[in-house]
Amino acid sequence: MAERMDPITLSRVLRHYKRIEVQNEIVKAAQNKEAVGSFGGKGYAKRPDVLIYPNDVMEQVKNGVTSFHVSEELWSNPQRISTEMKKQEYEDLRTGWDLVLDIDCPQWEFARIVSWLFIKALREHDIDAITAKFSGNKGFHIAVPFEAFPERVHDAQTKDLFPDGPRKIAAYLLDYIGKKHVKVKEDTVVFGDRFSYTLKDLKDKTGKTTEELVQTYCTNCGKKKSAAGGRQVQFICPQCNMTIAGREDEQYKTCPKCRIIMEKEVIDTSKKCCLKPRMTKVFNPLSIVEVDTVLIAPRHLYRAPYSYHEKSGLVSVPIHPDRILGFEKKEAEPDSIKTGRHAFLEREGIVAGQAKKLLVEAFDLAARKEQKMREIEEGTKIERHLLNKEFEEVQTAIPEKFFPPCIQQISKGLTDGKKRAVFILTNFLTSCGWDYGAAEEWMKEWNQRNSEPLRDQYYLGQIRYAKQQKKKVLPPNCDNSAYYKSFGVCKPDNFCKYIKNPANYAIKRARYAQREEGKGKRKGNKVEERSGKQAKEQVIQPVPEPPKSVPNKQSQSL
């Protein structure tokens, strides 16, 4: 229990929670959720716990509880939750989750502006089931109830997308707001075409630097320009030529394969694609606000509506979303609040599925960013002209029997390395002539063979991103230590020593078989023309069976 409160504060807290209408609102907010009391903001009561009756609120307050916090997750029986439970047991018990965007900012004017922009962004994604409340101290909670989300997305149950769903939505909305509703015009930042601040004003108000407030990107490659003027550092192994991205302050790196010191090389990206006309400045919302939702974990709690805030002495009061910009903290004084004006997380009359677009866009953005990070960090991105130069475009899907041993091993299902395998498989299949629909079906079947399947939206997002890019990217090379050997699928055969990339293996094997098939047919014709004795003495080597059908049903030859 926390230290004893002073008599004035204690009297204020008791007077607030004695109100039956306040008790009713807190119990209503706790339905099908964990509801946990806090002792003066210095520790929680036992978990799990629930609030069923209004009198439960007052009993906990008498025992020292000063505020109440409820879970974003909805449960069939919250009291059955245990830290000993496995992931599947949590998902069986969870019935859904509410999206609660927790936005805090020390500067009150920016807390209101950014919260207003979040509401604006949600509405632009066709969502009207938006509710809001003052957090009780430095910001707001913007919420969308679970009833607004679709039951399934990308063949996964939405109820199981926690905490990934809210995390990705928060990150997506920050990106959306920064690019769509905050404009950087020379030394001025304009929020929603309504509020304008000079960079000097923002720096003075927030204590942030220009580099923290505004980030510069290349519109061509998407790379962020560094303070060093677009310089990039990479380390190259003089023995195996492996390349690893680095930082300017790093003096050396050790090659993970050869165990020798790598050579440092500095590249000026401005000489390539990052030319000044292609650079754009984007405001970073996280430089002025904190969005706790980005980092939420399972069983995350937020302050319940009408709960007291120990630090500010104010109440977390629901407000109409349209009143964000005009809301003043004095309206949250415990003795002046009125209940029933506005609901928080209203569940009646919700149009089901209205938040599907938001959820899909959020997961797609996350997949695109992860793909880009892998391409940059692992050095696997290959420009179109280089790919066309070294590898002829494969027009017909290469059958599985020509896949290299590593891909054959992956296809059996994995225990570890599944996410890295998605990156490998997406690029391998598309480089081997498989169309995106066929690749999606193949990976869907593969995922079911994994010991613990990935969420469908994970690999679907990767495939969708690859399709949008409209160019082929090879999978990581065979000697990339972060992939095949790291999760035990590198089982080389005699053919592997002649190739450097799994896609190259499949392409060469298929073309070799095709040539042998052609030779066999020609030899067969000659044998028929020879005498019986010559025909008996002629030995024809067996060749691989030609593919009877291919997944993308194209007719062009390899």
Order of alpha helices (4+ residues) and beta strands (2+ residues): alpha-alpha-beta-alpha-beta-beta-alpha-beta-beta-alpha-beta-beta-beta-beta-alpha-beta-beta-beta-alpha-alpha-beta-beta-beta-beta-beta-beta-beta-beta-alpha-alpha-alpha-alpha-alpha-alpha-alpha-alpha
